Amino acid sequence: MEFRHTSVLLDECIENLNIRPDGIYVDGTIGGGGHAANICQHLGQNGTLIGIDRDDDALKAAEARLEGNECRRIFVRRNYSEIKSVLREQGIEHIDGALLDLGVSSFQLDNAERGFSYMHDAPLDMRMSREDTFTAYDVVNTYSEKDLTDIIKKYGEERWASRISKFIVDARKEAPIETTGSLVEIIKAAIPASARRNGPHPAKRTFQAIRIEVNDELGQLSKAVSEFLDVLAPGGRLCIITFHSLEDRIVKDIFRDRADPCTCPPDFPVCVCGKVADIKKVTGKPIVPGEEELENNPRSRSAKLRVAERI
């Protein structure tokens, strides 16, 4: 199956990266290479693009897509939160810019065997990296009812979380829940018919929550944002595209704390804590897709781009 992923907010990312032809840039979630290909087009022979992804299929697709570009290209199968060790291994101290697109690729969603989608019946999997051993099957079949409720409510922001978790636990007493199709039917049964008539697919929020848990997405994001900011050279920029409120909140809070780290009480006439900002926020409110992009790529509807620059 061809690796497909429509690059979201592409022009906005390229514009905000302020790409220098001889700079070093990182695409920490390279996917099929859409954003990376455009970064490479702005780099000269002395420029470097480092592409990171947890998914072997993504790296192979990106490597093929970027073939022929004149810039130096380095591909690394790793979690983007390990950026410091990736750079250390390459003998690189600082980078001139980085991009993180936190969306799940169309390839992963549409490839039934990966188990990400509630639209295809497949084994419960949802691993971003096939090297990992922990899967959606483990979450659904081994977590307590309370733990299931907690993650579905927190990560999925699902109002019916407690009913869904109870239905899951009751169902698995009869037999293990092994497929996405079986889980979808359980979720549908748990959510009252009146609540299923409007809004997104009834399983969307629960599937999102389980995927986040399987891949520790929010924990990895918190670590990654701080570490990417640490390795930026002065003037270097970090662009992050989020797709739901929990991700956006993490990025917004870390950017705010690094741009305004002072812990002195508001009534102090001067700062005495000594904490100094090491970044500035390029975006106040996040950049969102325009009408044309929303029409051409409905999956971009929840995307938000925030940008910070190292001082």
N, C-alpha and C positions, 0 to 999 in steps of 0.2 A: 504494500500500500504506500502511495506517495505521501511524503511528509508535507502537510499543508498547514499554514498558519498565516492568516492575514495580519500584517503588521498594523497595530493600532497606534494612532497619533504619530504616524511616521514623520511627517514634515515637522511637526512640533518638536519632536525629539531631536532630530538632526539640527534644527535651528538653535535649540537651547544647549546643545553640547558644545557649540562654538569650536568645531573641529579644526585643529591645526594639522597641516599636511604631514608634519614630522612627529606628531604626538603619539602617545601610547593610550589606547582606548580598550575598555573591557565591556563586552556584552555578557553579563553574568547569567543570562537565561537565553542562550542563543537560539534555541528552538530550531526552526528550519532555516534560519539565517536571514530573514527579511530585513530587520533593522541593521544587522551586521553588514549586509551587502551594501546598504546605503552609506554606512560609516566608511567602509572600504573605498567607496567611490570618491570620498573626500580626502583620502589619505594618499600620500605619495610613496615613493620607493623607500623612504626613510621612516615611514609611519608603521605602526604595529597595531594589529587587532588581536586581542585575546578573547576567544570564545569559550565560555564555560557552560556545561549542562550536565545534569545527572543522567540523561537519557542517551544511550548509545545511538539509537536511531536518529535523534536530533543532531548529534555531532556529525554523523556520516552525511546527513542531508545538507548541513551547513557547510561542511568541507567541500562537497561537490558544488554547491551553489556559489561559493566564494572563489572557486578555482579560476585562475586567470587574472585576478586582481594583482596589482603590482606591489601592494603593501605586504609586509611580513605578517603571516597568519599563524597563530598558535591555538590549538584546540585542546581542551582539558576536560576530562570527565570527572567532575567533582561537584559538590554542593557549592553554590555561590557564596555561602556564608564562610567558606574556607579561603576567601580571597587573599588573606595575608600569606598563607602557606603556599598558595599557587604562585604569587609574585616572588616569594623567597626562592622557590625552586627555579624560577626563570632568571634570577639575579636582578630583579627589578625592584626598586625601592618605592617609587611614586608613579602614579598614572595621571594622565591629563583629562580623563573623563570616563564615565561609566554609565551604562544603562541596565536597568532591571525591569523586565516586562513580566509581571507576575501572573499573567493569564495562562490557563491550560491551553495547549495547542489544539487546533482542529484535528490534527492527526490523532492525538491521544483521546479526544472526545469521541471521534468517529470510528476509531479502530476498536471494534467490539471486544477483542481479546484482552485489552488493557483494563476493562472493567470500570472505566470512569463514568460512563454514560448511563442515564436512566432510560434512554431511548433504545438501547440494544440489550438483549439478554446475553450475559457472559458471566464467567466466574468472577466472584467478588475479589478484586485485586486492588486497583487504584494506586499502585506504586509508581512514583516518578522515575525511580531507578529500579531496574530488574535485579540489581545486585542486592537490594534490601530483602529481608525475609519476612518482615512484618507487613501484613496485608489488611484489606478491608474485611476479609473473612474473619480475621482474629478480633477485630473491633466488634463486629456484629455478633459473633458467637461466644466471646469470652468476657466482654465487659459487663459489669453489674448494671442493673436497671438504673441505679442512681448515676453511675458514670456515663451511661448512654444519654440519659436526660441532660446531664450537664454539658456534654460536648455538642449535642444537637441544639440545645438552647443557646449556648455561647457562640459556637462557630457557625451555626446555621441560622441563628436568630429566628428559630421556628417556634411559633406560639403553641403548637401541639406536641412539643417535645416529650412531655411526660406520657401522653397517650401512645405516641409512636414507640417509645422505649418499652412500654409495658406490652404492646402488641408484639414487638420483636422478641422479648424474653419469653412470652407465652408460646410463640410459634416455634422457637428453637427447642423447647421442651419436647416437642414431637419429633423433630429431626433438625439437624444443622441447616442453617440458611446458607446456601452455597452460591446462588447466582443473583445478579442484579435484578433480573426479572422477578424472582421470588421476593426480594426486598421491596421492590416497587409495589407489588400487590399488598404486602403487609402495611406499607405506609398509606396506601390508598384506603385500606380498610380502617386504619386508625383515624384518619382525618374525616370529619363529618362531610357528607355529600354537599351540603350548602357551602362549606368552606373551599370545596374543590372546584366550584363552578367558575370562579374568577381568579385572575392572577396567574403566576407561573405554574409550571408542572408541579403537582403536589410533592414529588420526591426531590425537587431541586435543592431545597435547603438542607435536607438530611444528607444527601449525597455530598454536598459541599462540605458539610461538617465532618463527615467520615474521611473524606479526602484530606482535609486539613490535618486531622488527627494522625492519619497513617503516615503522612510525610513531614509532620512537625513543622508545618509551613510558617506559623506565626512565630514560633521560637527561633527558627532559622532566619526569618526576616529581621527580627529585632537585633540579632547578632550581626547580620550582614550590613544593615544600614550604618551602624556605628563603625564597622571595620572598613567599609568602602569610604566613608568620610575621612577616616584616619589616613588612608593611603593616597588621597588626592593631593596632587601638587598645588601650590598656590595658584588660584585662578581656574583650577580644574572643577568640573561640574559633575554632579550625580543626578541623573534623571530616573525617576521611579514611577512606573505605571501600575496602579492598584486596581482591583476589580470588586472589592467589597469594603464595607465600612471599617471592619476590624483591621485590615491591612492599612487602609488610609490613615486610621487613627495612630497606628504605630509609627508610620513615616512622619506624619505631621508632628507628633509629640517629640520625636528624636530631633527633627529639624529645629523645632522651637527651643528645645533645651540646649542645643549646641549653639544656636544663634543668640540666645539670651540666657547664659548660664548663671547669672548673678543670683545669689540666694539671700541677699540682704533684705531685711524688712522694707516694705515700700516707703515708710516714713523716714528712712535713713537719708541724710542729705548727700552723702557720698558713699560709693561702694567701698566696703572694707573686707569683703570675702576674697577678693583677688582673682575671681574667676573671670576669664576673658573669652569672648566669642572666638571660635576658630572657623565658623562658616557664616555665610549670609544667605537668607532665603531669596531665591530669584523669583519664585512664585509666591504670592500671598494666597489667594484662592487657587485651587487646582485648575489646570487646563483640562477641558473636557472636549469630546468629539463634536464637530459641527454637524449640521443637518445632512450634508452630503455624505459624510462618513457613516453616520447612523443609518442612512438609507442603504448604502452599499455593504455595510457590515454590521448587522443588528447585534452581534456579539460584543460590539464595542460600547454598548449603551451605558454600562456602569463604569467605564474606564475613567480614571483620574490621573493626571500627570503632575507630580511635584518635582521641583528642581532646586538644588542647593549648590552653592559655590564655595570652595575653600578659600579662606582669606590668607 
